[in-house]
């Protein structure tokens, strides 16, 4: 449970769901923590629009399938007028996953699965509202990780890269798209990705990314051989490792709260490739991957962290930057270009 001292201030939540049972369940769960106040609820998207205008909540939980106006349309209209964090409440089905990925494309900041019993909901609400409130505050001082410009040339790789590793969480799907869409179909290295997501959702995200990028993007399967020009997404709910040039997919055995975990994947990449790695940390809450990225940096890997201004939640990339592991801290729109320039990818 959060404490009033750890929260930025009382967080006001609007709960939107067509099921009275689900509205009550979400409300009870949220208000178990005194840092949160459910200021109202709505049973459909049209009502949600009116309640947002009336109540000015800090954050909204939004169901997807509702009468009169569904959650997708309500999300579009809310974000068109109010830059407010919205967390989607999704059914853990293939259809629910596909719709949730669509919502994340539109601008929803994160989602929870009804089947998971609102796992991490308080943590996500706090992180998103905290990020929104901190958006206009000065960024904290960091080690010298200045973006590349004409007078500042980034260091060269200590070892020739043989693989690209990407970690991401909250806000990750859109960030991944902004990075991967800039890479060519003939990209010369394999790419491995750990995105925090439950089962079903990584498959839907992978299809969306593959449909919109020149690069081939697949959900990794156990014993799948890694090939250049292919990005492999670790399946949700499982741990993703690399060994012998192949993907290794297995159930979690207490290694991490996150499945897939960036640290777990990073450790296997370090064991398989040493410092021959280009490691990128994108938006996400918490610090998963910070230890693994520091080990990679010490072995000679080149590390980039997404900057605060373009991160939905500057948690995971901040942890990498503050550890001293990051060679550069860049806007997400610059990361794909930097990958191409540093490894001289053909276009």
N, C-alpha and C positions, 0 to 999 in steps of 0.2 A: 504494500500500500504506500502511496505517496504521502508526504507530510506537507502541511501548509508552508513550511520553510523551504521545501524543495521545489514547490510549484511557483511560477511567476506571480500568480494571484488567482483568485477564484475563477475557474473556467466554466463558462456558460454554454450549455449544450442544447441543441434542438434535435429531437429524435423523430425520424420520419419512417413510418412503416404502415402498411395497410392492415396488418394484423394487430389487434388490440393486445393479444397475448404477448407478441414480440415487442411491442412498444413498452409494455409493463416490464418485461424481462430485461430489456436493455436499460431502461430507466433505473430499475433496482440495482443492476450491476454497476452502472456508472456512479450512483449515489452511495455506494458502499464506501467510497473515498470522499472525505470532506472537502477535498480540493475542487470537486466538481459539483455543479448545480444544473440539473435538467430544467431549463426555463420554459419548455413547452414541447408539444408534440404535434405531428400532423399525420393524416392517414392517406394522403396522396400528394403527388407532386404539385398540383395547383394550390392546395392548402399550404404546402411547404413554402412556396414563393411568398405568400402573404405573411406567414409566420416569420420568415427571415427579415422581411421589411419591418414588421412590427417589433420584433424582439431583439434584433441585432445580436444573435448569438456569436460566440467565438468560434464555434465549430459545429458541423452538422453530421449526423449519421444518417445515411440515405439508403433505403431499400431500393431494389431495382424494379421488380415487377409490382405495379400498383395501378388501380383504376384511375380514370380521368386523365391523369398525366403520369407517365412512368418516371422512374428515377433518372434515366438518361436524359430525357427532355428537361426535367427539373434542374438537373445539374448544369446543362447548357445555359439555361436562362439565369440561374443564380450567378454563375461565373461571369456571364456577360455584363452584369451590373455590380456584383459584389465580389471582391477577391477574398473569399472566405474558405478556409480549409473544409473539405468534404471527404468523409470516409464512407465508402460504399459497404453495405451489408449484403453479402452474397451467399447464395446457395452453392454448396460445394458439388456442383454437377458440371458436365461439359458445357451445357448451355449457359449456366450461371458464370462459369469461368470466362467464356467468350464475351459475355456482356460486361463483365467486370473489367476485362482488358480494354474494351471500348471506352468505359468510363475513365480509366486511367489515361487513355489517349486524349480524351476531352479535357481533362484537368483535375479529376479527383486525385487527392493526394495519397490515398492508401485505401485498404479494404480489410474487412474482417469476414471470416466465414462463420455462418450460423452453426455449422456442424462442429466447429472447434470450440463452441461455448464462449465466444467473445475473448479468446486468448489474446493477451497483450493489448486489450482495448485501452485501458488507462494509460499505458505507456505510450501508445500511438497518439492519443488525444493530447497528452502533455507535450510530446515532441513536436507535433504539428503546430499547436498554438504557440509554443515557445519559439519555434522558428519564425512564425508569422510576426510575433511581437518584437523579435530581435532583428527583423529585416532592415530597419532603419538605423540600428545602432552601429557604431564603428566596429569594424572587424578587429579581433584581438591580434596582438603582435605574434608573429610566427617566425621560425627560423628562416634563413634566406632561401626562399623558394619562389623567386620572382619569375613571372612568365617570360618566355623568350621574346626578345625584340631585337632590332638590328644591332644594338650595342651589347646584348647579353646572350651569348651562345651557350645552350645547355651542354653539359658534359657529354662526352661520347660514351657509348657502352663500354664497360670494362670487359665484357664478353659478348660475342655475337649472339643476338637473340634467336632462340629457336621456338619460342612459344609466347603467346600473349595471354595474360591472366586478367580477368575483370571481376571485381566484387561490387555488389550493389544491393540495396534494400528499398526503403521507402522512397518513392519517386523514381525507382530504378528502371521500370519499363520505358518511360519516355527518354530518360538519360541514355539508356542502351541504344535506343533508336537513333538519337542524335550523334552517337559515336559510330555505330556500325554502318549507318547509311553513307558515311563518308569513305568507307573502305571499298576497294575495287573487288570485282569478282575473282581476279587472279591474285588475290592477297597471298603473299609467300609463306605465311605461317599458320599453324592451327591456333584457334582462340578457345579458351575455356572460361566459362562464366558461372559464378555462384550468385544467384539472385534469391534472396529470402522469399519463399513462396510455399504454400501448401500444395498437396497433390492436385492434379487437374489444371491448375492455373499456369504452371510453367509450359505445359503443352500448348495452351491457347496463346500465351505470350510469344512462344517460339514461332508459331504459325504466322502471327501478325508481323513479327520482325522479318521472317523469311519472305513474306509477301511484299515487303516494302524496301528491301535491301538487295543490292547486287550480290553481296556475299551470300553463300549458302549457310543457313542457320538451322540446326537440328537439336532436338532434345536428346541428350546423351543416353545411351543404353550400355549396360554392362558388357565389357569386352569389345566395345566399338573401337576400331583403330582410328587414331587421330590423323587427319590429312590437312595439308596446307589449303587455305582458301575456304575453310569450314569453321564456323563457330559452334561450339558444343555447350548447350545450356544444361546445367545439372537439374535433374527432375526434382520437383517439390516433394518434401517429406522424406528425402533420402540424402545420404552423404555421397558426395562426388569427389573422387580421387583420380589421380593419374599415376600409372605404373607401366613401365615397359612400352611406352608409346600408345597405350590404350586407356580408355575410360574404365574406371572401376566404380560401380554403383552398389551401395549396400545400405542396409538399415542402420540407423544411428544406435550406437552402443554406449550412450552417455558421453560422447565426445563434445557435444555442444547443444545449446538451446536452439540453435539455428540449423535448419535442414532444408537446403544445403548450407553449410558453413563456409565462409570465406577463409577462415583460419585453417580448417581441415583441408580444403582444396590447396591453399597456399603451401602448407607443409608438404603435401605430396608432390607439388610442382617443384619445390625446392630440392626435395630428395631426388627427383627424376632429372632435373635440368640445372641444378646449382644456380649460378647467377646468369644463365643464358635466358633471361626472362624479361619481358616488358610487362610490368604490373600496374594496373590502373584501379583506383578506388573511386567509385561513384557514390552518389547520394545515398544516405541511409542513417538510421538512428543507431546509437550504441557504438561499440568499438570492435565488432567482429572483423578480423582480418588485420588489425594493427600489429599484432605480434608476428604473424606470418609475413607481412610485408616488410617489417624491420629485418627479419632474418634474410629475406630475399635481397634487400638493399645491402646488407653486410656481405652477402655472397657476390655482389657485383651487379645485381639487377637494376634496371632503370625504372623508377617509380613516379607516377603522376597521380595527384589527388584532385578531385573536382573542387572548385572554389565555392565559397559560401554563397555568393550572390546567385549562382545558378543551381544550387542544391535545394531540394525540397526540405531536407533536414541535414544540416551540416554536422553529422555525428561521426560516422565512419571515416569520411575523408579528413575531417578535422583531427581525429585520433592519429591517423597516419602522418599528417603534417606536423602535429605537435610532438610526435615521437622522433622527428628528424629524419624519417624514412623517405619523405617526398623529395625528389629532385626538382619537381615543378608543381605548382598549384595553378590550375587552368580552368577557365570557363568550359562548360561541357561542349560548347560548339567548337572549341579549339582542339579538343583532345584527339578526335579522328584525324585532323590535319597533321597534328604532331606525330602520331603513330606513323603515318605515311612518310613524313619527312625524315624521321629518325631511322627507319629501316629501308628507305628508298623503295617503297612498294611500287610496282608498275601500275599504270593507270590505263 
